[in-house]
Amino acid sequence: MARATITLSNDLLDELMTAVGAKSKTAAVVIAIKDEIRKRKIETIKAAAGNMNFDIEADDLRHKDERLG
């Protein structure tokens, strides 16, 4: 695990700890970072919606997949 020194307002950290239900400042920051990463991944997926091209029809996937027997 990496260590980093950052300067944050105590009020901001206290509010974050309350908002995410964390018992420590470190836990609060880790939860906030993970949540931000998750949100950005979701936005990336949403942005790609409708932009993917498929050459195979859904019925072909369901009924002609040799792995399914």
N, C-alpha and C positions, 0 to 999 in steps of 0.2 A: 504494500500500500504506500502511496506517495504522500508526503507531507507538503503542505502549502501554507504560507502565511498570508492572510488577507485581513483587511480592515473593514469591519462592518459595524453599523450602528447597533447598539445593544437593544434599542427599541425594535429595530427591524428583525433581529434574531429572535427576540422574545415573541414577536408576532408570528414569525415563521414557525417556531416551535409549537405554539398554540394551534396554528392552522393545520399543521401536519401531524400533530399528536406525538411529537418526539420528546424524549426525555433528556436528550443532550443536544448541544449546539451542533456537534459533528453529525449526529443522526439526522437532524433537521436539514442540514445542508446537503447531505447525501440523498435524502428523500427528494428534496427540491430539484437536485440535478437529475436524478433518475426520472422524475416526473417530466421535466422539461425535455429530456431526450426522447421519452415515450411520445409526448405530444408532437414533437417534430417529425418522428417516424410516421405517426398517424397522418400528419399533414402531407408528407411525401407520398404516402399510399393514396390518399384522397386525390391528390393532384394528378396521379397517374390513371385514375379511374376514367374509363372511356378512351384511353389512349393506347390500349394494348390490342394487338391484332391476333386473332386466333384463326388458324386454317382448318381446324377440326370442329365439327358440330358437336353439341352436347350429347345427342343420341349416339353418335359414333363413339364418344368416350365411354358412355354407359354400357353399350351393347356389343361393341366390337373390341373391347380390351381383352387381349389374349391371356393376360395374367389372371383374369376373373373366371376363366374356364369356359 
